[in-house]
Amino acid sequence: MSEQLKIRKARPSDISNLIEFFIQIYGEQTVFQVEAFLRYYFQSPWNKESILESNWIGLNSKDEIVSHYGGLHYKLILGENIIDTIWGVNAYTLPDWRGLGFNSTLVQKLFDANPINATLGMALDTHKFYKKLGYNVFDHQRLKRYLFLFRVEAFELVNEIGADIGKAKQLVGSPITVSHWNDPGHIVELNSQMLETHGLQLGRQVVCTTLRDEGFLKWRFLDHPFIAYKVFAFVGENGITAYLALRPELLQPSGRMVGRIVDMYGDARDLYGVISFAIQWGNNESLLYLDFSKIGELYDHVLMESGFSVLEEDDVALFPQVSAPVAKRPNHEYLALKSLEFDEPIMALGINDIYFTRMDSDRDRVAKINQIK
């Protein structure tokens, strides 16, 4: 096939064509066919009128979209700096148009345009490709998964997806009996109004992580138009010092419920109470388990002391990572960071310096129409 590459930034007027493209790659039930979802997903949390500003598309001679690389607008704390960051997502080239340079050109376009580029979730071979491009790949370490087991029926899920049930029982153990915990009055279920009233005093807990300010938390969790999150927070004398955001998730086809902790952040001492509150809530809701995935060592001791078991590397996939329907999916939670402007501090980061969770990139989003709240 002889085609001249046509690469440009996407525009809001491309949305209908992007919908057709996404249906081709994700199927008839994809949430990417919903225009309102695309406008939310590809907007900036700090400028709601900004749509598709970091999305690049490849077109054929008929001006049909045959390749795409999207970008999600976040901000990164890097030492004492707060820097605009783009998470690269939804990179795909239609099979008939591969081998023409679309992928590499789109990656380079995104790379050249942004102060910091980040990507999360890919096969190891792709991660090695990013290393060759000059990204910090953190020795190919992956997100760890922490699991708090409420009910033995959770092991039926392991069996359903064809995973090693013996290994799962060995690593996770028996269900934990949840004792009653008396909240001294500091824990609240957070909403936007309460956030404005109390304000955030989360502090800086690690060298490099996502900026969590009021505008971001409203956009990402509290006012999310498509996912109903539960956000629990510790309110101290000077404001909110710690929070945890979780997503109750229905597993298909069994109809069982689990709780995905998508993010937690703040003062470790106050997180103990927030986690205890979430555990009691999950037990009262008859969830099978709570789980939480992260990269970096921040809060390791808090989670283990709160009763969570840890799954690492390939063992992360012992319990279902996808829910509609449940399926066995390899642990591809590899992280890569790169910056032209801030290359030296980015490349100097080690695993102890970073903290990222399922909140980041697109690791926690709805996939199909029937998952929309």
C-alpha positions in Angstrom: 0.0 0.0 0.0 1.5 3.3 -1.1 0.1 6.1 1.1 1.6 9.5 2.1 1.4 10.0 5.9 -1.0 12.6 6.9 -0.5 13.5 10.6 -2.2 16.3 12.5 -3.7 17.3 15.8 -7.3 16.2 16.3 -10.0 18.9 16.5 -13.5 18.9 18.1 -14.9 18.6 14.6 -13.2 15.2 14.3 -15.3 13.6 17.1 -17.8 11.9 14.8 -15.0 10.4 12.8 -13.2 9.4 16.0 -16.3 7.6 17.2 -16.3 5.5 14.0 -12.6 4.8 14.5 -13.1 3.7 18.1 -16.0 1.4 17.2 -13.8 -0.3 14.7 -11.1 -1.0 17.3 -13.2 -1.5 20.5 -16.5 -2.9 19.2 -20.1 -2.0 19.1 -20.5 -1.7 22.9 -17.6 0.6 23.5 -18.2 3.7 25.7 -16.0 5.6 23.1 -19.1 5.9 20.9 -20.7 8.3 23.4 -19.8 11.9 22.4 -20.3 13.2 26.0 -17.8 10.7 27.3 -15.2 11.6 24.7 -15.6 15.3 25.6 -15.1 14.6 29.3 -12.3 12.0 28.9 -10.2 14.2 26.6 -10.7 17.6 28.3 -8.4 19.4 30.7 -9.5 19.3 34.4 -8.4 23.0 34.6 -9.9 24.2 31.4 -13.1 22.4 30.6 -13.3 24.1 27.2 -10.1 22.4 26.1 -11.0 19.3 24.1 -8.6 16.9 22.2 -5.7 19.4 22.5 -3.2 16.6 22.9 -4.7 14.1 20.5 -2.9 13.3 17.3 -4.5 11.4 14.3 -3.2 9.7 11.2 -5.4 9.9 8.0 -5.4 8.1 4.7 -5.9 9.7 1.3 -9.7 9.7 1.9 -9.2 11.7 5.2 -10.4 8.7 7.2 -8.8 8.3 10.6 -6.6 5.2 10.5 -4.3 5.9 13.5 -4.7 7.7 16.8 -2.7 8.6 19.9 -4.5 10.4 22.7 -3.4 12.5 25.6 -4.9 13.1 29.0 -4.1 16.3 30.8 -2.7 16.0 34.3 -0.1 17.9 36.3 2.9 16.3 38.0 4.7 17.2 41.2 8.4 16.8 40.5 10.4 17.9 43.5 9.4 21.6 44.1 7.9 22.0 40.6 4.4 21.5 39.3 4.6 20.6 35.6 1.9 20.0 32.9 1.9 16.3 32.0 0.2 14.3 29.3 -0.6 10.6 29.7 -0.5 8.9 26.3 -3.6 6.7 25.8 -5.6 4.9 23.2 -2.7 4.4 20.8 -3.8 2.3 17.9 -3.3 1.9 14.1 -5.8 -0.1 12.0 -4.2 -3.3 10.8 -4.2 -2.4 7.1 -2.2 0.8 7.9 0.5 -0.6 10.0 4.1 -0.6 8.9 3.8 2.9 7.3 5.3 4.9 10.2 2.0 6.1 11.8 2.7 4.8 15.3 6.3 6.0 15.6 5.4 9.4 14.1 2.4 9.9 16.5 4.5 8.9 19.5 7.2 11.5 18.5 4.6 14.2 17.9 3.2 13.7 21.4 6.7 13.5 22.8 7.9 16.7 21.3 4.8 18.7 22.2 4.6 18.2 26.0 6.8 19.2 29.0 6.4 15.6 30.4 5.0 12.6 28.7 3.8 9.6 30.7 2.3 6.2 29.8 1.0 3.4 31.9 -0.2 -0.1 30.8 1.5 -1.9 28.0 3.2 -5.3 27.1 6.8 -5.7 28.1 8.0 -5.5 24.5 6.3 -2.1 24.2 7.9 -1.1 27.4 11.3 -2.0 26.1 10.5 0.1 23.0 9.8 3.1 25.3 13.2 2.5 27.0 14.9 2.8 23.6 13.1 6.1 23.1 14.7 7.4 26.2 11.9 7.0 28.8 12.6 6.1 32.4 11.0 2.6 32.7 12.0 2.0 36.4 13.8 -1.3 35.7 10.5 -2.7 34.2 8.8 -2.9 37.6 5.0 -3.1 37.5 2.2 -1.9 39.7 1.7 -4.0 42.8 -1.8 -5.0 43.8 -3.0 -5.1 47.5 -6.1 -7.1 48.4 -8.2 -7.2 51.5 -10.3 -10.4 51.5 -13.8 -10.3 53.0 -15.3 -13.6 51.7 -14.0 -16.9 50.6 -16.3 -16.8 47.5 -13.7 -14.5 46.0 -11.6 -17.6 45.2 -14.4 -18.7 42.8 -13.5 -15.8 40.7 -9.9 -17.1 40.5 -11.3 -20.4 39.3 -13.6 -18.8 36.8 -10.8 -17.1 35.0 -8.6 -20.1 35.0 -6.0 -18.8 37.4 -4.1 -20.8 40.0 -6.5 -21.0 43.0 -3.8 -22.7 45.2 -1.4 -19.8 44.6 -4.1 -17.3 45.3 -5.0 -18.9 48.6 -1.4 -19.1 49.6 -0.8 -15.4 48.9 -4.1 -14.0 50.2 -5.0 -16.4 53.0 -8.3 -16.6 54.7 -11.0 -13.9 54.9 -10.3 -11.3 57.6 -12.9 -10.8 60.4 -13.7 -7.1 60.4 -14.0 -5.8 64.0 -16.0 -2.7 64.8 -14.0 0.5 64.6 -15.1 3.6 66.4 -14.5 6.7 64.3 -13.6 9.6 66.6 -15.5 11.9 64.2 -12.8 12.8 61.7 -13.9 10.6 58.7 -16.5 11.8 56.2 -17.8 10.7 52.9 -16.6 13.6 50.8 -18.5 15.7 48.3 -17.7 18.8 46.3 -19.3 21.2 48.8 -17.4 19.7 51.8 -14.2 19.9 49.8 -14.7 23.6 49.3 -15.6 24.1 52.9 -12.6 22.3 54.4 -9.9 22.6 51.8 -7.0 20.3 51.1 -3.9 19.9 53.3 -2.5 16.7 51.8 1.1 17.7 52.0 3.9 16.4 49.7 4.5 12.8 50.5 6.9 11.8 47.7 9.2 13.3 45.1 7.1 12.6 42.1 3.3 12.1 41.8 0.2 13.5 40.3 -1.0 16.9 41.6 -4.1 16.4 43.6 -5.8 19.8 44.0 -9.4 20.7 44.5 -10.2 21.2 40.9 -8.6 17.9 39.9 -10.4 15.9 42.7 -13.8 17.3 41.7 -13.2 16.5 38.0 -11.7 13.0 38.6 -13.9 11.7 41.4 -16.5 13.9 43.1 -18.2 15.3 40.0 -17.5 12.4 37.6 -20.4 12.2 35.1 -20.0 8.5 34.3 -18.7 6.7 37.4 -20.1 6.8 40.9 -17.1 6.9 43.3 -17.1 6.7 47.1 -14.6 9.2 48.5 -13.7 9.0 52.2 -11.6 11.6 53.8 -10.0 12.6 57.1 -10.8 16.1 58.2 -8.3 17.6 60.6 -8.2 21.0 62.3 -6.8 22.7 59.2 -8.6 20.8 56.5 -8.6 17.4 54.7 -5.3 15.6 55.4 -6.0 12.3 53.7 -8.5 10.7 51.4 -9.3 7.4 49.6 -11.4 7.0 46.5 -13.0 3.7 45.6 -15.3 2.4 43.0 -17.8 -0.4 43.7 -17.6 -2.7 40.7 -20.1 -5.3 39.5 -18.4 -8.4 38.1 -20.1 -10.0 35.2 -21.7 -12.5 34.7 -21.7 -13.5 38.4 -23.3 -10.3 39.7 -20.8 -10.3 42.6 -19.4 -7.0 43.9 -15.9 -5.9 44.7 -14.4 -2.6 45.7 -11.6 -1.0 43.6 -9.6 1.5 45.6 -8.6 3.8 42.8 -6.4 6.3 44.8 -5.4 7.2 48.3 -3.2 10.1 49.3 -2.2 12.3 52.3 -0.8 11.9 55.7 0.0 8.3 56.4 -1.1 8.6 60.1 -4.6 9.8 59.0 -4.9 7.2 56.2 -5.1 4.4 58.8 -8.5 5.7 59.9 -9.7 6.3 56.3 -8.7 2.8 55.3 -10.4 1.3 58.4 -13.6 3.2 57.5 -13.4 1.9 53.9 -12.9 -1.6 55.1 -16.0 -1.4 57.4 -18.0 0.1 54.5 -16.9 -2.7 52.2 -17.8 -5.4 54.7 -21.2 -3.9 55.3 -21.8 -3.8 51.5 -21.0 -7.5 51.3 -18.1 -7.0 48.9 -15.9 -10.0 48.1 -12.8 -7.9 48.6 -11.2 -4.5 48.3 -8.2 -4.1 46.1 -5.7 -1.3 45.3 -2.9 -1.0 42.8 0.1 1.3 42.9 3.7 1.7 41.9 6.2 3.1 44.4 6.8 2.2 48.1 4.6 4.9 49.6 2.0 3.5 52.0 3.3 -0.1 51.8 3.4 -0.4 55.6 0.0 1.3 56.0 -1.6 -1.2 53.7 0.1 -4.3 55.2 -0.7 -3.2 58.8 -4.3 -2.6 57.8 -4.7 -6.2 56.7 -4.0 -6.1 53.0 -2.1 -8.9 51.2 0.2 -8.0 48.4 0.3 -9.5 44.9 3.3 -8.8 42.7 4.5 -9.2 39.1 2.5 -12.0 37.4 0.6 -12.8 40.6 -1.4 -9.6 40.2 -3.5 -11.4 37.6 -4.6 -14.2 39.9 -7.8 -12.2 40.6 -9.8 -10.6 37.7 -8.5 -7.2 36.5 -11.4 -6.7 34.1 -15.0 -7.0 35.0 -17.4 -6.9 32.0 -17.1 -9.9 31.9 -14.3 -11.1 34.2 -11.3 -12.4 32.3 -7.7 -13.4 32.9 -5.5 -10.5 31.7 -1.8 -10.4 32.2 -0.2 -7.8 34.4 0.8 -5.2 31.9 0.9 -2.3 34.4 4.3 -0.9 33.3 5.1 2.8 33.7 7.2 5.1 31.6 8.1 8.8 32.0 10.0 11.1 29.6 10.7 14.8 29.3 12.9 16.9 27.0 12.8 19.9 29.3 13.1 18.0 32.6 15.1 15.0 31.4 17.7 15.0 34.2 15.3 14.9 37.2 13.0 12.5 35.4 15.7 10.0 34.6 17.1 10.3 38.1 13.8 9.0 39.6 13.9 5.6 41.3 11.0 3.4 42.4 11.2 5.0 45.9 10.7 8.5 44.5 7.4 7.9 42.7 3.8 7.1 43.5 1.1 6.4 40.8 -2.2 4.6 41.1 -5.1 3.4 39.0 -6.3 7.0 39.1 -3.5 7.9 36.6 -3.7 7.6 32.9 -6.7 5.5 31.8 -6.3 2.6 34.2 -9.7 3.3 35.8 -12.4 4.1 33.3 -15.5 2.5 32.0 -15.1 0.4 28.9 -18.6 -0.4 27.8 -21.9 1.5 27.6 -23.5 -0.7 30.2 -20.9 0.4 32.8 -22.0 4.0 32.8 -23.7 5.1 36.0 
